[in-house]
Amino acid sequence: KVLETGQQLLQINPSNLTALALMSYMDHALAQGGGPNAEQMLQQARQYGERGLQQLPLQSKPDGYTDEQWNKLKKDFRIVFLGSIGHAALQGKDYKTAQESLKEVVAADPNNFTNVFLLALAYLEPNPPVPDGLFWIARALALAPPQMPATQLQTYQRYGRSKYVRYHGSEDGWDQLVAMAKTTPAEPPNFSVPPAPSPSEQAGMMLQK
């Protein structure tokens, strides 16, 4: 019924922001639920999101809204649109778009496990990975919902640890990063993880010994 209503509103007015946000949100939610049509739903969510972003600066404040209410509504719509775009970009391995979109989504809601995890993937899946993702995967682990099955949580923990070790060269500092991320909702400005020594650096260190 909700999807039908959204589609009907867009048939009447293809620029209807509320309908675009509704359709983008619903298709994104259906995609996250899995199923044989998940990829198609995610792409549709992205298309609605892109249309919505194009319309945002073109729309005038509706009657009955204060400036504050209208600005908040536009911000909420923008986050919905960016969430769909960022997730779909990640699935399509368009990591730059995924990073830019999901970073803004997470800034608006830093305690949302799913969005934080997706942002971590957007940073860690490229080759080479972006070390910012090590903070975000640690933050995602801190936000894992209590009802998450233990086996799934362990899979995420192994993923984060393995990405850290691959980048840093050892587990040294991983537990401290996970502990810090529990109480740190945003990436610290000075966050960094020293990369593993290169083969030539390792050879130099061995010679020094």
Phi and psi in degrees as a GROMACS rama.xvg file:
@    title "Ramachandran Plot"
@    xaxis  label "Phi"
@    yaxis  label "Psi"
@TYPE xy
-63.4078  -45.2977  VAL-2
-64.2002  -38.883  LEU-3
-61.7723  -42.5005  GLU-4
-61.9814  -45.2833  THR-5
-60.3788  -43.3077  GLY-6
-65.1573  -38.8592  GLN-7
-64.8531  -40.9257  GLN-8
-62.7514  -38.3961  LEU-9
-73.1071  -28.2551  LEU-10
-66.833  -36.942  GLN-11
-72.8414  -43.2112  ILE-12
-144.557  99.288  ASN-13
-60.6999  -13.0036  PRO-14
-101.055  10.942  SER-15
-66.7787  109.265  ASN-16
-62.5752  -42.237  LEU-17
-61.1937  -42.7776  THR-18
-67.4529  -40.5373  ALA-19
-63.194  -42.2136  LEU-20
-66.0148  -41.9364  ALA-21
-61.4052  -48.3349  LEU-22
-66.8146  -40.51  MET-23
-63.4592  -44.885  SER-24
-64.3202  -46.9921  TYR-25
-66.6813  -44.7245  MET-26
-63.9703  -37.8782  ASP-27
-63.6245  -44.3437  HIS-28
-63.2121  -41.7783  ALA-29
-64.6237  -38.0722  LEU-30
-64.1914  -41.3077  ALA-31
-67.1837  -22.8275  GLN-32
-74.9276  -9.32237  GLY-33
85.0397  -166.004  GLY-34
104.546  168.793  GLY-35
-65.2675  -23.8737  PRO-36
-101.695  13.2936  ASN-37
-59.3876  -44.3834  ALA-38
-65.3507  -40.5546  GLU-39
-64.4831  -41.9319  GLN-40
-64.2645  -37.8286  MET-41
-66.8647  -39.5623  LEU-42
-66.4552  -37.2585  GLN-43
-65.3193  -40.3566  GLN-44
-60.564  -39.6492  ALA-45
-65.2044  -43.2137  ARG-46
-61.2231  -43.7558  GLN-47
-63.5829  -38.6451  TYR-48
-63.543  -42.1911  GLY-49
-66.6069  -39.8793  GLU-50
-63.5989  -40.1099  ARG-51
-64.0779  -43.2782  GLY-52
-62.0544  -36.6004  LEU-53
-66.1101  -33.9097  GLN-54
-82.1885  -26.9148  GLN-55
-50.1621  -51.3018  LEU-56
-75.0731  -9.14551  PRO-57
-94.5711  -15.0817  LEU-58
-84.5373  142.263  GLN-59
-93.3497  155.208  SER-60
-62.9236  126.351  LYS-61
-67.6462  156.078  PRO-62
-61.25  141.4  ASP-63
91.4494  -6.01283  GLY-64
-100.953  138.449  TYR-65
-80.1326  164.764  THR-66
-57.6923  -41.2568  ASP-67
-63.737  -44.2024  GLU-68
-64.3127  -42.1408  GLN-69
-66.7379  -41.9456  TRP-70
-64.9578  -38.5288  ASN-71
-66.7685  -41.7314  LYS-72
-62.6336  -43.6294  LEU-73
-63.3037  -38.2954  LYS-74
-65.1756  -43.0173  LYS-75
-62.6644  -43.1202  ASP-76
-61.6417  -43.397  PHE-77
-58.8157  -41.0714  ARG-78
-66.088  -39.4323  ILE-79
-60.9209  -47.3809  VAL-80
-62.6589  -45.7654  PHE-81
-66.6175  -33.8245  LEU-82
-62.0447  -43.4351  GLY-83
-67.5621  -44.7902  SER-84
-62.9021  -45.5842  ILE-85
-63.4027  -43.159  GLY-86
-65.504  -44.9112  HIS-87
-64.6998  -38.5831  ALA-88
-63.2559  -40.0625  ALA-89
-61.7368  -44.717  LEU-90
-61.3089  -33.9333  GLN-91
-88.0054  6.56175  GLY-92
61.7861  26.8354  LYS-93
-91.1577  76.9492  ASP-94
-67.5367  -34.2001  TYR-95
-63.3743  -47.5593  LYS-96
-62.9486  -41.2284  THR-97
-61.3349  -44.8772  ALA-98
-61.7745  -49.0404  GLN-99
-63.1308  -43.2814  GLU-100
-70.836  -50.1305  SER-101
-70.7879  -28.0335  LEU-102
-61.9369  -41.109  LYS-103
-70.4647  -37.2255  GLU-104
-62.3936  -45.6874  VAL-105
-67.472  -36.5246  VAL-106
-60.8773  -32.6879  ALA-107
-77.7727  -26.8723  ALA-108
-145.959  79.7206  ASP-109
-71.5834  -5.54225  PRO-110
-108.289  15.5489  ASN-111
-88.628  108.473  ASN-112
-56.1628  -48.5218  PHE-113
-59.9292  -47.232  THR-114
-67.9701  -37.8639  ASN-115
-65.0257  -41.4372  VAL-116
-64.1937  -42.4428  PHE-117
-63.1118  -38.3171  LEU-118
-64.0092  -40.6893  LEU-119
-59.3656  -44.959  ALA-120
-62.7668  -38.5082  LEU-121
-61.9005  -29.9687  ALA-122
-87.6716  -34.2235  TYR-123
-92.5986  -20.9019  LEU-124
-80.9749  -26.6824  GLU-125
-62.45  162.196  PRO-126
-123.825  109.827  ASN-127
-79.2627  158.116  PRO-128
-72.967  160.327  PRO-129
-97.6939  122.444  VAL-130
-61.1083  -18.8693  PRO-131
-54.2143  -31.1544  ASP-132
-62.9792  -23.6001  GLY-133
-67.173  -36.7421  LEU-134
-65.7622  -44.7515  PHE-135
-70.3509  -30.9897  TRP-136
-71.7804  -35.7541  ILE-137
-65.2847  -39.2544  ALA-138
-66.131  -40.015  ARG-139
-61.4422  -41.6829  ALA-140
-61.3346  -36.6245  LEU-141
-68.2591  -26.3616  ALA-142
-96.7757  0.25451  LEU-143
-53.7023  127.105  ALA-144
-64.8222  147.788  PRO-145
-58.9814  -30.5519  PRO-146
-81.5193  -1.14425  GLN-147
-64.3052  130.776  MET-148
-57.0116  142.151  PRO-149
-58.4779  -37.5856  ALA-150
-65.3927  -37.4585  THR-151
-68.01  -43.2289  GLN-152
-61.1107  -41.7244  LEU-153
-63.7233  -35.6027  GLN-154
-63.0376  -44.2634  THR-155
-64.8635  -39.8362  TYR-156
-63.3059  -43.613  GLN-157
-64.0375  -39.3179  ARG-158
-60.9212  -50.0308  TYR-159
-61.7877  -44.9094  GLY-160
-62.9685  -43.1978  ARG-161
-66.3748  -38.7325  SER-162
-65.1941  -38.4195  LYS-163
-65.16  -47.7811  TYR-164
-63.8021  -40.5752  VAL-165
-63.6074  -36.1948  ARG-166
-80.8114  -44.3547  TYR-167
-89.413  -26.2797  HIS-168
99.9112  -12.8107  GLY-169
-162.119  172.737  SER-170
-81.7662  -5.0089  GLU-171
-55.9311  117.934  ASP-172
99.4869  -12.5298  GLY-173
-64.295  -48.8976  TRP-174
-61.1875  -37.7897  ASP-175
-66.7878  -37.5108  GLN-176
-64.7205  -44.0832  LEU-177
-61.7747  -42.3791  VAL-178
-65.2669  -41.8006  ALA-179
-64.8368  -40.0239  MET-180
-65.5758  -23.264  ALA-181
-61.8762  -31.7003  LYS-182
-114.358  12.9044  THR-183
-126.16  98.3229  THR-184
-74.1255  -17.806  PRO-185
-126.325  149.509  ALA-186
-61.6929  124.226  GLU-187
-59.5052  143.618  PRO-188
-58.4168  -30.833  PRO-189
-101.414  19.4402  ASN-190
-65.2661  133.725  PHE-191
-159.569  152.943  SER-192
-128.254  122.204  VAL-193
-61.3715  130.715  PRO-194
-71.9159  158.834  PRO-195
-62.7192  146.565  ALA-196
-60.497  143.677  PRO-197
-71.6859  164.179  SER-198
-54.5387  -38.8891  PRO-199
-68.5662  -38.2317  SER-200
-65.9874  -38.9629  GLU-201
-62.5554  -40.7709  GLN-202
-64.7521  -40.31  ALA-203
-63.1738  -39.6579  GLY-204
-65.0977  -38.9142  MET-205
-66.1524  -38.3517  MET-206
-65.708  -36.5066  LEU-207
-65.4117  -32.334  GLN-208
